[in-house]
Amino acid sequence: MNITILDDYQDTIRTLACYGKVAGHRVTIWNDHTQDVDALAAPLKDTEALVNVQNPDALRR
């Protein structure tokens, strides 16, 4: 499974005990934020599970 985690500004997700539950999956963690939806769309095209840590961004299909 391809999992993408957005807006982990402090790079702490990897340090959480629950992060071990995604072992064996392809996990991409973004430590920055972008307002540009088009710039975000291309890297997310193969994402199967999306986790939005900080901001309730409006995401469109």
mmCIF file of the N, C-alpha and C atoms, coordinates in Angstrom:
data_MODEL
# 
_entry.id   MODEL 
# 
loop_
_atom_site.group_PDB 
_atom_site.id 
_atom_site.type_symbol 
_atom_site.label_atom_id 
_atom_site.label_alt_id 
_atom_site.label_comp_id 
_atom_site.label_asym_id 
_atom_site.label_entity_id 
_atom_site.label_seq_id 
_atom_site.pdbx_PDB_ins_code 
_atom_site.Cartn_x 
_atom_site.Cartn_y 
_atom_site.Cartn_z 
_atom_site.occupancy 
_atom_site.B_iso_or_equiv 
_atom_site.pdbx_formal_charge 
_atom_site.auth_seq_id 
_atom_site.auth_comp_id 
_atom_site.auth_asym_id 
_atom_site.auth_atom_id 
_atom_site.pdbx_PDB_model_num 
ATOM 1   N N  . MET A 1 1  ? 0.840   -1.170 0.000  1.00 0.00 ? 1  MET A N  1 
ATOM 2   C CA . MET A 1 1  ? 0.000   0.000  0.000  1.00 0.00 ? 1  MET A CA 1 
ATOM 3   C C  . MET A 1 1  ? 0.889   1.240  0.000  1.00 0.00 ? 1  MET A C  1 
ATOM 4   N N  . ASN A 1 2  ? 0.501   2.231  -0.773 1.00 0.00 ? 2  ASN A N  1 
ATOM 5   C CA . ASN A 1 2  ? 1.210   3.509  -0.821 1.00 0.00 ? 2  ASN A CA 1 
ATOM 6   C C  . ASN A 1 2  ? 0.509   4.498  0.104  1.00 0.00 ? 2  ASN A C  1 
ATOM 7   N N  . ILE A 1 3  ? 1.208   4.897  1.154  1.00 0.00 ? 3  ILE A N  1 
ATOM 8   C CA . ILE A 1 3  ? 0.657   5.803  2.157  1.00 0.00 ? 3  ILE A CA 1 
ATOM 9   C C  . ILE A 1 3  ? 1.429   7.112  2.100  1.00 0.00 ? 3  ILE A C  1 
ATOM 10  N N  . THR A 1 4  ? 0.703   8.229  2.082  1.00 0.00 ? 4  THR A N  1 
ATOM 11  C CA . THR A 1 4  ? 1.337   9.541  2.118  1.00 0.00 ? 4  THR A CA 1 
ATOM 12  C C  . THR A 1 4  ? 0.835   10.287 3.343  1.00 0.00 ? 4  THR A C  1 
ATOM 13  N N  . ILE A 1 5  ? 1.780   10.844 4.090  1.00 0.00 ? 5  ILE A N  1 
ATOM 14  C CA . ILE A 1 5  ? 1.459   11.627 5.281  1.00 0.00 ? 5  ILE A CA 1 
ATOM 15  C C  . ILE A 1 5  ? 1.877   13.063 5.010  1.00 0.00 ? 5  ILE A C  1 
ATOM 16  N N  . LEU A 1 6  ? 0.903   13.976 5.082  1.00 0.00 ? 6  LEU A N  1 
ATOM 17  C CA . LEU A 1 6  ? 1.157   15.387 4.780  1.00 0.00 ? 6  LEU A CA 1 
ATOM 18  C C  . LEU A 1 6  ? 1.395   16.207 6.047  1.00 0.00 ? 6  LEU A C  1 
ATOM 19  N N  . ASP A 1 7  ? 2.167   17.262 5.891  1.00 0.00 ? 7  ASP A N  1 
ATOM 20  C CA . ASP A 1 7  ? 2.311   18.320 6.900  1.00 0.00 ? 7  ASP A CA 1 
ATOM 21  C C  . ASP A 1 7  ? 2.862   17.854 8.245  1.00 0.00 ? 7  ASP A C  1 
ATOM 22  N N  . ASP A 1 8  ? 3.803   16.922 8.223  1.00 0.00 ? 8  ASP A N  1 
ATOM 23  C CA . ASP A 1 8  ? 4.483   16.513 9.457  1.00 0.00 ? 8  ASP A CA 1 
ATOM 24  C C  . ASP A 1 8  ? 5.673   17.453 9.646  1.00 0.00 ? 8  ASP A C  1 
ATOM 25  N N  . TYR A 1 9  ? 5.366   18.708 9.975  1.00 0.00 ? 9  TYR A N  1 
ATOM 26  C CA . TYR A 1 9  ? 6.366   19.780 10.029 1.00 0.00 ? 9  TYR A CA 1 
ATOM 27  C C  . TYR A 1 9  ? 7.538   19.473 10.953 1.00 0.00 ? 9  TYR A C  1 
ATOM 28  N N  . GLN A 1 10 ? 7.283   18.829 12.065 1.00 0.00 ? 10 GLN A N  1 
ATOM 29  C CA . GLN A 1 10 ? 8.338   18.572 13.039 1.00 0.00 ? 10 GLN A CA 1 
ATOM 30  C C  . GLN A 1 10 ? 8.979   17.195 12.862 1.00 0.00 ? 10 GLN A C  1 
ATOM 31  N N  . ASP A 1 11 ? 8.580   16.491 11.817 1.00 0.00 ? 11 ASP A N  1 
ATOM 32  C CA . ASP A 1 11 ? 9.138   15.174 11.504 1.00 0.00 ? 11 ASP A CA 1 
ATOM 33  C C  . ASP A 1 11 ? 9.050   14.227 12.707 1.00 0.00 ? 11 ASP A C  1 
ATOM 34  N N  . THR A 1 12 ? 7.861   14.150 13.296 1.00 0.00 ? 12 THR A N  1 
ATOM 35  C CA . THR A 1 12 ? 7.681   13.323 14.491 1.00 0.00 ? 12 THR A CA 1 
ATOM 36  C C  . THR A 1 12 ? 6.928   12.022 14.243 1.00 0.00 ? 12 THR A C  1 
ATOM 37  N N  . ILE A 1 13 ? 6.256   11.903 13.124 1.00 0.00 ? 13 ILE A N  1 
ATOM 38  C CA . ILE A 1 13 ? 5.447   10.704 12.856 1.00 0.00 ? 13 ILE A CA 1 
ATOM 39  C C  . ILE A 1 13 ? 6.287   9.434  12.980 1.00 0.00 ? 13 ILE A C  1 
ATOM 40  N N  . ARG A 1 14 ? 7.503   9.454  12.454 1.00 0.00 ? 14 ARG A N  1 
ATOM 41  C CA . ARG A 1 14 ? 8.371   8.267  12.497 1.00 0.00 ? 14 ARG A CA 1 
ATOM 42  C C  . ARG A 1 14 ? 8.730   7.845  13.924 1.00 0.00 ? 14 ARG A C  1 
ATOM 43  N N  . THR A 1 15 ? 8.634   8.779  14.873 1.00 0.00 ? 15 THR A N  1 
ATOM 44  C CA . THR A 1 15 ? 9.028   8.477  16.252 1.00 0.00 ? 15 THR A CA 1 
ATOM 45  C C  . THR A 1 15 ? 7.888   7.892  17.084 1.00 0.00 ? 15 THR A C  1 
ATOM 46  N N  . LEU A 1 16 ? 6.686   7.884  16.557 1.00 0.00 ? 16 LEU A N  1 
ATOM 47  C CA . LEU A 1 16 ? 5.534   7.371  17.295 1.00 0.00 ? 16 LEU A CA 1 
ATOM 48  C C  . LEU A 1 16 ? 5.501   5.841  17.258 1.00 0.00 ? 16 LEU A C  1 
ATOM 49  N N  . ALA A 1 17 ? 5.089   5.237  18.345 1.00 0.00 ? 17 ALA A N  1 
ATOM 50  C CA . ALA A 1 17 ? 5.015   3.774  18.410 1.00 0.00 ? 17 ALA A CA 1 
ATOM 51  C C  . ALA A 1 17 ? 4.090   3.213  17.335 1.00 0.00 ? 17 ALA A C  1 
ATOM 52  N N  . CYS A 1 18 ? 3.029   3.927  17.027 1.00 0.00 ? 18 CYS A N  1 
ATOM 53  C CA . CYS A 1 18 ? 2.062   3.439  16.036 1.00 0.00 ? 18 CYS A CA 1 
ATOM 54  C C  . CYS A 1 18 ? 2.624   3.434  14.616 1.00 0.00 ? 18 CYS A C  1 
ATOM 55  N N  . TYR A 1 19 ? 3.731   4.126  14.383 1.00 0.00 ? 19 TYR A N  1 
ATOM 56  C CA . TYR A 1 19 ? 4.332   4.140  13.049 1.00 0.00 ? 19 TYR A CA 1 
ATOM 57  C C  . TYR A 1 19 ? 4.743   2.728  12.632 1.00 0.00 ? 19 TYR A C  1 
ATOM 58  N N  . GLY A 1 20 ? 5.070   1.892  13.581 1.00 0.00 ? 20 GLY A N  1 
ATOM 59  C CA . GLY A 1 20 ? 5.443   0.511  13.291 1.00 0.00 ? 20 GLY A CA 1 
ATOM 60  C C  . GLY A 1 20 ? 4.333   -0.281 12.612 1.00 0.00 ? 20 GLY A C  1 
ATOM 61  N N  . LYS A 1 21 ? 3.105   0.170  12.757 1.00 0.00 ? 21 LYS A N  1 
ATOM 62  C CA . LYS A 1 21 ? 1.976   -0.530 12.138 1.00 0.00 ? 21 LYS A CA 1 
ATOM 63  C C  . LYS A 1 21 ? 1.970   -0.414 10.623 1.00 0.00 ? 21 LYS A C  1 
ATOM 64  N N  . VAL A 1 22 ? 2.711   0.528  10.084 1.00 0.00 ? 22 VAL A N  1 
ATOM 65  C CA . VAL A 1 22 ? 2.760   0.668  8.624  1.00 0.00 ? 22 VAL A CA 1 
ATOM 66  C C  . VAL A 1 22 ? 4.040   0.060  8.047  1.00 0.00 ? 22 VAL A C  1 
ATOM 67  N N  . ALA A 1 23 ? 4.773   -0.669 8.882  1.00 0.00 ? 23 ALA A N  1 
ATOM 68  C CA . ALA A 1 23 ? 5.967   -1.360 8.400  1.00 0.00 ? 23 ALA A CA 1 
ATOM 69  C C  . ALA A 1 23 ? 5.573   -2.297 7.266  1.00 0.00 ? 23 ALA A C  1 
ATOM 70  N N  . GLY A 1 24 ? 6.364   -2.315 6.245  1.00 0.00 ? 24 GLY A N  1 
ATOM 71  C CA . GLY A 1 24 ? 6.059   -3.160 5.100  1.00 0.00 ? 24 GLY A CA 1 
ATOM 72  C C  . GLY A 1 24 ? 5.287   -2.438 4.011  1.00 0.00 ? 24 GLY A C  1 
ATOM 73  N N  . HIS A 1 25 ? 4.861   -1.226 4.296  1.00 0.00 ? 25 HIS A N  1 
ATOM 74  C CA . HIS A 1 25 ? 4.167   -0.416 3.296  1.00 0.00 ? 25 HIS A CA 1 
ATOM 75  C C  . HIS A 1 25 ? 5.099   0.692  2.812  1.00 0.00 ? 25 HIS A C  1 
ATOM 76  N N  . ARG A 1 26 ? 4.780   1.235  1.668  1.00 0.00 ? 26 ARG A N  1 
ATOM 77  C CA . ARG A 1 26 ? 5.547   2.371  1.148  1.00 0.00 ? 26 ARG A CA 1 
ATOM 78  C C  . ARG A 1 26 ? 4.957   3.644  1.760  1.00 0.00 ? 26 ARG A C  1 
ATOM 79  N N  . VAL A 1 27 ? 5.732   4.299  2.622  1.00 0.00 ? 27 VAL A N  1 
ATOM 80  C CA . VAL A 1 27 ? 5.258   5.494  3.319  1.00 0.00 ? 27 VAL A CA 1 
ATOM 81  C C  . VAL A 1 27 ? 6.094   6.690  2.880  1.00 0.00 ? 27 VAL A C  1 
ATOM 82  N N  . THR A 1 28 ? 5.412   7.736  2.447  1.00 0.00 ? 28 THR A N  1 
ATOM 83  C CA . THR A 1 28 ? 6.060   8.991  2.085  1.00 0.00 ? 28 THR A CA 1 
ATOM 84  C C  . THR A 1 28 ? 5.570   10.047 3.060  1.00 0.00 ? 28 THR A C  1 
ATOM 85  N N  . ILE A 1 29 ? 6.508   10.734 3.707  1.00 0.00 ? 29 ILE A N  1 
ATOM 86  C CA . ILE A 1 29 ? 6.146   11.770 4.677  1.00 0.00 ? 29 ILE A CA 1 
ATOM 87  C C  . ILE A 1 29 ? 6.619   13.122 4.157  1.00 0.00 ? 29 ILE A C  1 
ATOM 88  N N  . TRP A 1 30 ? 5.678   14.061 4.094  1.00 0.00 ? 30 TRP A N  1 
ATOM 89  C CA . TRP A 1 30 ? 6.000   15.430 3.681  1.00 0.00 ? 30 TRP A CA 1 
ATOM 90  C C  . TRP A 1 30 ? 6.182   16.278 4.932  1.00 0.00 ? 30 TRP A C  1 
ATOM 91  N N  . ASN A 1 31 ? 7.340   16.941 5.018  1.00 0.00 ? 31 ASN A N  1 
ATOM 92  C CA . ASN A 1 31 ? 7.638   17.786 6.169  1.00 0.00 ? 31 ASN A CA 1 
ATOM 93  C C  . ASN A 1 31 ? 7.398   19.266 5.882  1.00 0.00 ? 31 ASN A C  1 
ATOM 94  N N  . ASP A 1 32 ? 6.896   19.560 4.716  1.00 0.00 ? 32 ASP A N  1 
ATOM 95  C CA . ASP A 1 32 ? 6.605   20.947 4.366  1.00 0.00 ? 32 ASP A CA 1 
ATOM 96  C C  . ASP A 1 32 ? 5.149   21.048 3.932  1.00 0.00 ? 32 ASP A C  1 
ATOM 97  N N  . HIS A 1 33 ? 4.725   22.238 3.603  1.00 0.00 ? 33 HIS A N  1 
ATOM 98  C CA . HIS A 1 33 ? 3.334   22.467 3.210  1.00 0.00 ? 33 HIS A CA 1 
ATOM 99  C C  . HIS A 1 33 ? 3.321   23.200 1.880  1.00 0.00 ? 33 HIS A C  1 
ATOM 100 N N  . THR A 1 34 ? 2.379   22.855 1.049  1.00 0.00 ? 34 THR A N  1 
ATOM 101 C CA . THR A 1 34 ? 2.209   23.584 -0.201 1.00 0.00 ? 34 THR A CA 1 
ATOM 102 C C  . THR A 1 34 ? 0.750   23.982 -0.364 1.00 0.00 ? 34 THR A C  1 
ATOM 103 N N  . GLN A 1 35 ? 0.541   25.181 -0.849 1.00 0.00 ? 35 GLN A N  1 
ATOM 104 C CA . GLN A 1 35 ? -0.806  25.666 -1.145 1.00 0.00 ? 35 GLN A CA 1 
ATOM 105 C C  . GLN A 1 35 ? -1.170  25.355 -2.593 1.00 0.00 ? 35 GLN A C  1 
ATOM 106 N N  . ASP A 1 36 ? -0.162  24.977 -3.381 1.00 0.00 ? 36 ASP A N  1 
ATOM 107 C CA . ASP A 1 36 ? -0.351  24.736 -4.809 1.00 0.00 ? 36 ASP A CA 1 
ATOM 108 C C  . ASP A 1 36 ? -0.914  23.330 -5.027 1.00 0.00 ? 36 ASP A C  1 
ATOM 109 N N  . VAL A 1 37 ? -2.201  23.252 -5.287 1.00 0.00 ? 37 VAL A N  1 
ATOM 110 C CA . VAL A 1 37 ? -2.873  21.961 -5.444 1.00 0.00 ? 37 VAL A CA 1 
ATOM 111 C C  . VAL A 1 37 ? -2.293  21.170 -6.608 1.00 0.00 ? 37 VAL A C  1 
ATOM 112 N N  . ASP A 1 38 ? -1.948  21.840 -7.687 1.00 0.00 ? 38 ASP A N  1 
ATOM 113 C CA . ASP A 1 38 ? -1.384  21.141 -8.842 1.00 0.00 ? 38 ASP A CA 1 
ATOM 114 C C  . ASP A 1 38 ? -0.020  20.539 -8.515 1.00 0.00 ? 38 ASP A C  1 
ATOM 115 N N  . ALA A 1 39 ? 0.784   21.249 -7.743 1.00 0.00 ? 39 ALA A N  1 
ATOM 116 C CA . ALA A 1 39 ? 2.094   20.729 -7.342 1.00 0.00 ? 39 ALA A CA 1 
ATOM 117 C C  . ALA A 1 39 ? 1.935   19.529 -6.412 1.00 0.00 ? 39 ALA A C  1 
ATOM 118 N N  . LEU A 1 40 ? 0.874   19.503 -5.652 1.00 0.00 ? 40 LEU A N  1 
ATOM 119 C CA . LEU A 1 40 ? 0.606   18.402 -4.731 1.00 0.00 ? 40 LEU A CA 1 
ATOM 120 C C  . LEU A 1 40 ? 0.021   17.193 -5.448 1.00 0.00 ? 40 LEU A C  1 
ATOM 121 N N  . ALA A 1 41 ? -0.742  17.426 -6.482 1.00 0.00 ? 41 ALA A N  1 
ATOM 122 C CA . ALA A 1 41 ? -1.470  16.351 -7.164 1.00 0.00 ? 41 ALA A CA 1 
ATOM 123 C C  . ALA A 1 41 ? -0.553  15.313 -7.803 1.00 0.00 ? 41 ALA A C  1 
ATOM 124 N N  . ALA A 1 42 ? 0.471   15.744 -8.485 1.00 0.00 ? 42 ALA A N  1 
ATOM 125 C CA . ALA A 1 42 ? 1.341   14.803 -9.198 1.00 0.00 ? 42 ALA A CA 1 
ATOM 126 C C  . ALA A 1 42 ? 1.990   13.777 -8.266 1.00 0.00 ? 42 ALA A C  1 
ATOM 127 N N  . PRO A 1 43 ? 2.615   14.193 -7.158 1.00 0.00 ? 43 PRO A N  1 
ATOM 128 C CA . PRO A 1 43 ? 3.214   13.201 -6.267 1.00 0.00 ? 43 PRO A CA 1 
ATOM 129 C C  . PRO A 1 43 ? 2.195   12.309 -5.555 1.00 0.00 ? 43 PRO A C  1 
ATOM 130 N N  . LEU A 1 44 ? 0.951   12.752 -5.483 1.00 0.00 ? 44 LEU A N  1 
ATOM 131 C CA . LEU A 1 44 ? -0.074  11.975 -4.783 1.00 0.00 ? 44 LEU A CA 1 
ATOM 132 C C  . LEU A 1 44 ? -0.840  11.015 -5.687 1.00 0.00 ? 44 LEU A C  1 
ATOM 133 N N  . LYS A 1 45 ? -0.535  10.999 -6.968 1.00 0.00 ? 45 LYS A N  1 
ATOM 134 C CA . LYS A 1 45 ? -1.352  10.230 -7.911 1.00 0.00 ? 45 LYS A CA 1 
ATOM 135 C C  . LYS A 1 45 ? -1.391  8.733  -7.600 1.00 0.00 ? 45 LYS A C  1 
ATOM 136 N N  . ASP A 1 46 ? -0.352  8.174  -7.011 1.00 0.00 ? 46 ASP A N  1 
ATOM 137 C CA . ASP A 1 46 ? -0.331  6.749  -6.685 1.00 0.00 ? 46 ASP A CA 1 
ATOM 138 C C  . ASP A 1 46 ? -0.646  6.466  -5.213 1.00 0.00 ? 46 ASP A C  1 
ATOM 139 N N  . THR A 1 47 ? -1.015  7.491  -4.464 1.00 0.00 ? 47 THR A N  1 
ATOM 140 C CA . THR A 1 47 ? -1.326  7.333  -3.044 1.00 0.00 ? 47 THR A CA 1 
ATOM 141 C C  . THR A 1 47 ? -2.631  6.571  -2.860 1.00 0.00 ? 47 THR A C  1 
ATOM 142 N N  . GLU A 1 48 ? -2.597  5.580  -1.985 1.00 0.00 ? 48 GLU A N  1 
ATOM 143 C CA . GLU A 1 48 ? -3.799  4.799  -1.681 1.00 0.00 ? 48 GLU A CA 1 
ATOM 144 C C  . GLU A 1 48 ? -4.420  5.212  -0.347 1.00 0.00 ? 48 GLU A C  1 
ATOM 145 N N  . ALA A 1 49 ? -3.585  5.702  0.563  1.00 0.00 ? 49 ALA A N  1 
ATOM 146 C CA . ALA A 1 49 ? -4.075  6.190  1.857  1.00 0.00 ? 49 ALA A CA 1 
ATOM 147 C C  . ALA A 1 49 ? -3.387  7.515  2.147  1.00 0.00 ? 49 ALA A C  1 
ATOM 148 N N  . LEU A 1 50 ? -4.179  8.522  2.462  1.00 0.00 ? 50 LEU A N  1 
ATOM 149 C CA . LEU A 1 50 ? -3.657  9.868  2.698  1.00 0.00 ? 50 LEU A CA 1 
ATOM 150 C C  . LEU A 1 50 ? -3.954  10.277 4.135  1.00 0.00 ? 50 LEU A C  1 
ATOM 151 N N  . VAL A 1 51 ? -2.904  10.719 4.839  1.00 0.00 ? 51 VAL A N  1 
ATOM 152 C CA . VAL A 1 51 ? -3.046  11.189 6.213  1.00 0.00 ? 51 VAL A CA 1 
ATOM 153 C C  . VAL A 1 51 ? -2.667  12.659 6.227  1.00 0.00 ? 51 VAL A C  1 
ATOM 154 N N  . ASN A 1 52 ? -3.576  13.500 6.674  1.00 0.00 ? 52 ASN A N  1 
ATOM 155 C CA . ASN A 1 52 ? -3.339  14.933 6.736  1.00 0.00 ? 52 ASN A CA 1 
ATOM 156 C C  . ASN A 1 52 ? -3.180  15.315 8.203  1.00 0.00 ? 52 ASN A C  1 
ATOM 157 N N  . VAL A 1 53 ? -1.950  15.535 8.636  1.00 0.00 ? 53 VAL A N  1 
ATOM 158 C CA . VAL A 1 53 ? -1.646  15.718 10.048 1.00 0.00 ? 53 VAL A CA 1 
ATOM 159 C C  . VAL A 1 53 ? -2.105  17.069 10.594 1.00 0.00 ? 53 VAL A C  1 
ATOM 160 N N  . GLN A 1 54 ? -1.790  18.146 9.918  1.00 0.00 ? 54 GLN A N  1 
ATOM 161 C CA . GLN A 1 54 ? -1.974  19.473 10.495 1.00 0.00 ? 54 GLN A CA 1 
ATOM 162 C C  . GLN A 1 54 ? -3.195  20.241 10.011 1.00 0.00 ? 54 GLN A C  1 
ATOM 163 N N  . ASN A 1 55 ? -3.343  20.340 8.731  1.00 0.00 ? 55 ASN A N  1 
ATOM 164 C CA . ASN A 1 55 ? -4.309  21.277 8.159  1.00 0.00 ? 55 ASN A CA 1 
ATOM 165 C C  . ASN A 1 55 ? -5.467  20.575 7.473  1.00 0.00 ? 55 ASN A C  1 
ATOM 166 N N  . PRO A 1 56 ? -6.656  21.046 7.710  1.00 0.00 ? 56 PRO A N  1 
ATOM 167 C CA . PRO A 1 56 ? -7.819  20.471 7.015  1.00 0.00 ? 56 PRO A CA 1 
ATOM 168 C C  . PRO A 1 56 ? -7.941  21.039 5.601  1.00 0.00 ? 56 PRO A C  1 
ATOM 169 N N  . ASP A 1 57 ? -6.915  20.797 4.807  1.00 0.00 ? 57 ASP A N  1 
ATOM 170 C CA . ASP A 1 57 ? -6.895  21.309 3.433  1.00 0.00 ? 57 ASP A CA 1 
ATOM 171 C C  . ASP A 1 57 ? -8.060  20.756 2.627  1.00 0.00 ? 57 ASP A C  1 
ATOM 172 N N  . ALA A 1 58 ? -8.536  21.558 1.742  1.00 0.00 ? 58 ALA A N  1 
ATOM 173 C CA . ALA A 1 58 ? -9.565  21.088 0.807  1.00 0.00 ? 58 ALA A CA 1 
ATOM 174 C C  . ALA A 1 58 ? -8.860  20.314 -0.296 1.00 0.00 ? 58 ALA A C  1 
ATOM 175 N N  . LEU A 1 59 ? -9.107  19.043 -0.354 1.00 0.00 ? 59 LEU A N  1 
ATOM 176 C CA . LEU A 1 59 ? -8.517  18.209 -1.393 1.00 0.00 ? 59 LEU A CA 1 
ATOM 177 C C  . LEU A 1 59 ? -9.609  17.835 -2.372 1.00 0.00 ? 59 LEU A C  1 
ATOM 178 N N  . ARG A 1 60 ? -9.280  17.917 -3.629 1.00 0.00 ? 60 ARG A N  1 
ATOM 179 C CA . ARG A 1 60 ? -10.261 17.543 -4.646 1.00 0.00 ? 60 ARG A CA 1 
ATOM 180 C C  . ARG A 1 60 ? -9.750  16.336 -5.401 1.00 0.00 ? 60 ARG A C  1 
ATOM 181 N N  . ARG A 1 61 ? -10.642 15.618 -6.013 1.00 0.00 ? 61 ARG A N  1 
ATOM 182 C CA . ARG A 1 61 ? -10.258 14.416 -6.760 1.00 0.00 ? 61 ARG A CA 1 
ATOM 183 C C  . ARG A 1 61 ? -9.651  14.755 -8.076 1.00 0.00 ? 61 ARG A C  1 
# 
